[in-house]
């Protein structure tokens, strides 16, 4: 049964800055830092590979090492966040990945150590999205969740942009190790700020004004601590597998483009290191705005009375079709800016799907949002292991990226078909 709201009028106005905005802002900033730390290697690998003599296949192994750590803590992190609260789970994850980032330059002395440091980074970052989904289920109103989750996910693109924008000048001025020293230190500052500012639920927070608490409780599906997880029901639910499939397919293309785009520009068009960041950041700037715009569009469609399932399916179908078609045109492109235009269109459409499958966990099972995100993100980490490394082997075998782009497009279209067939906007797990 839903807890009764306090006796304050739900519509009452307050002069307080809404505490939930601070929570959303801070966890979205964690995602920005998550991707700054994750993506810096995609630029640093260029001088690092030249120093060590690594070929494309070896670079692919280094780039994919992160996902060997990332895949394991997803379910545990989601369960711990749903059961005990997401505040400390997220703080522990950020602390771990920040320390892994700081030791990366020292670990680069040997391939095995560098691989291990990237695995450790993945272990820390693996709890980020499950913990945030769990926190969002308890801190946000249903009517604003598409915007909130899209804003958080858009931190992936903002972090990517910051990493690609800052990495080349930092490498040129200070050397590539400083990418990792600076971003690792920022993560530790974030941990202190988070622990001082946030509680697990708004009911526990002294920063939440009575009027805001009433507002949250009046439009928040019940999400008490998940003492027991209905694993069998969850695994039999088609709507869960729709999310998993879409997440897998979206990540397949996103991770390959994210981590191989600088090398694609370098090898295909001879773009120099000093300029590669300027080219490579364009798709992620566009995707930042596209994903947030899709979140607002989804909430507006719901406000207009469109069924939640229809909102999710229509946005996801457009996302995957719009993501696939530009990639099929890429092999015929002969200039770097034309190629970036195609990649930008593809990435922006793919990012719009975050307002569909990305928030669908909270539609289907708000009480288990962290666990559901753990399930989908565990399986969605597999493309990072297999797809990113496979791209290196395909590149070595064919000498071009054409086959890589074709495979991504096919995976997107498969994801579209499965999601439209199975997805739901109703609560299926209570």
MIMIBA-360867 format. One line per field, with one value per residue (C-alpha): x, y, z; residue number from 1. Coordinates in steps of 0.001 Angstrom, whole numbers, plus 500000, padded with zeros to 6 digits. Example, Ala and Ser with C-alpha at 12.3 -4.5 7.8 and 13.67 -1.06 7.14 Angstrom:
BEGIN
px = 512300;513670
py = 495500;498940
pz = 507800;507140
pos = 1;2
***
This chain:
BEGIN
px = 500000;501228;502270;500012;501566;502200;499491;500945;499108;500653;500381;501959;504805;508172;511033;513517;515654;514185;516467;515716;517322;520562;520402;519729;522467;525035;524306;524290;527693;528895;527953;529875;532977;532347;532689;535561;537528;536325;536872;540243;541938;540455;542682;545568;545822;547187;550471;550539;550307;553063;555277;554676;554333;550807;548950;545192;544271;546272;544713;541296;542137;543195;540075;537834;539559;537337;534286;535775;535434;532279;530157;530485;529202;526003;523579;525251;525320;521670;520570;522559;521132;517524;517970;520155;520089;522038;523952;526903;526897;527389;530009;532012;531897;533121;535907;537103;537096;538824;541640;541925;542174;544932;547109;546676;549880;552002;550267;551101;554644;553393;550487;549171;549168;547458;544846;544295;543910;541244;539436;539509;538069;535237;534532;534019;531933;529776;527591;526986;523813;522141;522668;521412;518294;517572;518055;515899;513056;512911;513764;511823;508233;506826;505911;509506;511399;511981;513717;515662;516917;517698;519639;521625;522343;523278;526165;527705;527877;528874;531671;532725;532773;534820;537286;537697;537920;540419;542533;544539;545701;546505;548514;550366;551066;551605;551738;549022;549396;547924;544553;544281;545751;543313;540133;540894;541299;537978;536233;537468;536190;532785;532651;533059;530377;527910;528252;527762;524669;522525;520425;518937;515361;513717;511922;515319;516682;516665;517100;513648;510981;507534;505908;508494;508113;504357;504956;507275;505053;501940;503469;505922;505093;505693;509303;510112;513350;513498;513795;513236;513748;511216;513934;511791;509045;511623;513367;510062;508851;509043;509059;512303;513910;512768;514783;517751;517760;517462;520148;522482;521980;522272;525491;526928;527038;527689;530779;532397;531844;532886;536182;537168;536108;539440;541313;538846;539548;543297;543525;540880;541409;544780;543331;546239;546111;545831;542571;541044;539221;537514;536133;535273;533360;530736;528568;528455;527523;524589;523675;523677;520965;519101;518835;517629;515189;513819;513310;511254;509343;508535;507219;505213;503680;502686;501192;499170;497696;499745;500104;503501;504093;503374;505762;508578;508053;507723;510804;512887;511883;512850;516080;517298;516236;517776;520905;521340;520822;523668;526182;525329;526288;529629;531873;531114;532153;535448;535923;536250;533524;531040;531857;531365;527974;526835;528190;526499;523080;523495;524677;521981;519188;520672;520884;517199;516443;517451;513978;512589;514488;516660;513774;511615;513062;511191;507946;508117;509389;510045;510728;513457;514813;518403;518270;516599;519264;521855;520388;520210;523537;525300;524218;524735;528361;529028;529245;531956;533975;533190;532244;535063;537714;536117;536253;540027;540270;537895;539984;543186;541628;539920;541948;538785;535830;533111;532290;532246;529596;527485;527462;526379;523499;522281;522354;520319;517596;517444;516998;514179;512198;512547;511730;508605;507376;507986;508132;505523;504849;502932;504157;504888;506898;505464
py = 500000;503475;505522;508498;511845;514208;516652;519535;520584;518818;521917;524230;526377;526492;528930;526079;524831;521342;518833;516234;518529;518427;514637;514359;516872;515040;511555;512907;514460;511032;509673;512517;511596;507924;508568;511025;508272;505623;507531;509192;505944;506186;509204;508236;504861;506601;507852;504899;502364;504132;504070;500360;499172;497792;496726;497184;493852;494631;498084;496443;494205;497213;499167;496200;495292;497745;495620;492503;494327;496223;493139;491574;494061;495077;492686;492906;496692;496885;494449;496253;499616;498337;496486;498844;502163;503535;506356;504355;501934;504784;506469;503244;502758;506267;505964;502664;503813;507099;505193;502896;505961;507471;504323;503815;505678;503601;500415;501175;499914;496428;495193;492917;495732;498136;495484;494938;498670;498902;495888;497586;500734;498626;497067;500509;501876;498752;499923;503422;502927;500292;502463;505586;503814;502657;506176;507699;505267;506653;510327;511299;511748;509454;512418;513636;510363;510332;513692;512657;509360;510946;513699;511117;509004;512127;512419;509658;512042;515108;513114;511837;515380;516678;513801;514214;518001;518110;515048;516259;519578;517896;515204;517802;520094;517665;514129;511495;510375;513688;512756;510113;512097;514990;512990;510588;513483;515003;511729;511760;515329;514163;511332;513782;516112;513243;511773;515198;516085;512989;510415;507177;508520;511947;510885;510661;513979;517128;519137;518211;520804;519466;520739;518999;515748;515904;516496;513507;511123;512139;511047;508311;504642;502701;501511;500138;498303;495114;492465;489608;489633;487737;486256;483587;486030;488546;486065;484948;488476;489469;493169;492632;490901;493716;496127;493766;493303;497024;497864;495228;496425;500107;499533;497412;500355;503009;501351;500586;504113;505648;503819;503371;506738;508500;505594;505543;509213;508680;505618;506445;510184;510870;513330;514413;513788;517504;517709;514283;515426;518281;515831;513032;515148;516386;513217;513218;516897;516214;513058;514947;517252;514473;512252;515105;516253;512732;512675;515847;514537;511278;513088;515449;512499;510938;514263;514357;510976;508654;505245;504623;501485;503379;506154;503700;501576;504475;506270;503095;502128;505585;505389;502131;502838;506301;504808;502114;503896;506464;503723;501875;505020;505537;503356;505634;508796;510405;513324;513380;515992;514088;510942;512776;514018;510424;509214;512179;511358;507712;508449;511072;508705;505901;508245;509117;505518;506340;507852;504451;501374;503495;504498;501420;499661;502154;501508;497734;497316;500508;498597;496596;499344;498834;495070;495413;497887;495457;492666;494708;496456;493158;491745;495104;495033;491979;494056;496075;492910;491174;493988;496405;493692;492130;495506;495422;491955;492897;495986;493955;491401;493811;496994;499142;499892;499083;495631;497018;499599;496976;494744;497625;498502;494887;494690;497909;496570;493317;495317;497335;494233;492591;495682;496571;492972;492533;495901;497127;500369;498780;497663;493966;493304;494361
pz = 500000;499160;502181;502856;502091;504999;505921;503917;500780;497768;495637;498156;496886;498626;498417;498861;495993;495403;497055;494393;491802;493791;493957;490217;489433;491526;490213;486658;487370;488528;485103;483443;485456;484739;481028;481313;483033;480600;477353;477985;476975;473462;472777;475062;473301;470188;471743;474151;471305;469416;472508;473156;469539;469990;466839;466276;467865;471010;471199;470961;473916;476009;475052;475863;479157;481009;480233;481835;485142;484257;483639;487108;489738;487939;489634;493028;492873;491835;494547;497258;496171;496138;499431;501487;499595;496665;498371;499695;496756;494293;496489;496760;493003;492224;494803;493308;489689;490621;492295;489270;487048;489183;488975;485209;484173;486547;485378;481738;482352;481406;479278;482059;484617;482233;481442;485189;485862;483161;484655;488076;486507;485116;488511;490024;487175;487064;489966;488571;486542;488766;491860;490088;488798;492346;493726;490959;491720;495253;494715;491571;490452;487760;485557;485325;485105;481352;481682;484773;483366;480002;481760;483696;480630;478678;481107;478989;476061;478048;479696;476296;474883;477802;477495;473740;473982;476825;476040;473008;474538;477855;476048;473977;476957;479849;478460;478368;482043;483209;481709;484395;487286;486808;486243;489092;491518;490411;491224;494812;495247;493968;496546;499424;498024;497496;500970;502554;500488;499817;501676;500338;500235;500414;503599;505321;504093;506254;503024;501649;502416;503418;500222;498056;499962;499390;495682;495391;497351;495419;492097;493036;492536;495704;495884;499341;500010;497962;500661;498180;494424;492227;490029;488330;487419;486266;483996;482445;481736;478043;478933;480864;477900;475618;477768;477851;474076;473333;475872;474396;470824;471696;473629;470833;468465;471078;472568;469214;467921;471215;471555;467895;466435;467087;465484;462550;461892;462250;459976;457365;456908;458506;461028;463291;467038;467849;465830;466385;469515;467655;465094;467487;469996;467495;467578;471365;471630;469320;471227;474536;473200;471363;474434;476644;473962;473719;477489;477378;474356;476166;479254;477034;475163;478489;479629;476390;477247;475027;476649;478210;476126;472915;473947;474622;471485;469048;470357;470385;466838;465545;467523;466005;462410;462547;464074;461430;458114;458329;459181;455976;454018;455772;453541;450560;452439;451360;453772;457573;458105;455941;457903;461189;459928;459331;462672;464385;462923;463896;467433;468071;467051;469123;472123;471802;472780;476346;476771;475775;476976;479298;481568;480935;484006;486200;484296;484521;488098;490099;493309;491571;489313;490470;489968;486555;485494;486807;484678;481477;481987;482718;479383;477671;478829;476650;473439;475122;475650;472377;470011;470807;470612;467504;465764;466149;464605;461764;461117;461032;458657;456248;456551;456760;459017;456432;457831;461379;460430;458627;461704;463967;461622;461552;465360;465647;463346;465303;468505;466996;466022;469422;471466;469496;469860;473611;475409;477904;479739;482620;486044;485619;488792;492162
pos = 1;2;3;4;5;6;7;8;9;10;11;12;13;14;15;16;17;18;19;20;21;22;23;24;25;26;27;28;29;30;31;32;33;34;35;36;37;38;39;40;41;42;43;44;45;46;47;48;49;50;51;52;53;54;55;56;57;58;59;60;61;62;63;64;65;66;67;68;69;70;71;72;73;74;75;76;77;78;79;80;81;82;83;84;85;86;87;88;89;90;91;92;93;94;95;96;97;98;99;100;101;102;103;104;105;106;107;108;109;110;111;112;113;114;115;116;117;118;119;120;121;122;123;124;125;126;127;128;129;130;131;132;133;134;135;136;137;138;139;140;141;142;143;144;145;146;147;148;149;150;151;152;153;154;155;156;157;158;159;160;161;162;163;164;165;166;167;168;169;170;171;172;173;174;175;176;177;178;179;180;181;182;183;184;185;186;187;188;189;190;191;192;193;194;195;196;197;198;199;200;201;202;203;204;205;206;207;208;209;210;211;212;213;214;215;216;217;218;219;220;221;222;223;224;225;226;227;228;229;230;231;232;233;234;235;236;237;238;239;240;241;242;243;244;245;246;247;248;249;250;251;252;253;254;255;256;257;258;259;260;261;262;263;264;265;266;267;268;269;270;271;272;273;274;275;276;277;278;279;280;281;282;283;284;285;286;287;288;289;290;291;292;293;294;295;296;297;298;299;300;301;302;303;304;305;306;307;308;309;310;311;312;313;314;315;316;317;318;319;320;321;322;323;324;325;326;327;328;329;330;331;332;333;334;335;336;337;338;339;340;341;342;343;344;345;346;347;348;349;350;351;352;353;354;355;356;357;358;359;360;361;362;363;364;365;366;367;368;369;370;371;372;373;374;375;376;377;378;379;380;381;382;383;384;385;386;387;388;389;390;391;392;393;394;395;396;397;398;399;400;401;402;403;404;405;406;407;408;409;410;411;412;413;414;415;416;417;418;419;420;421;422;423;424;425;426;427;428;429;430
***
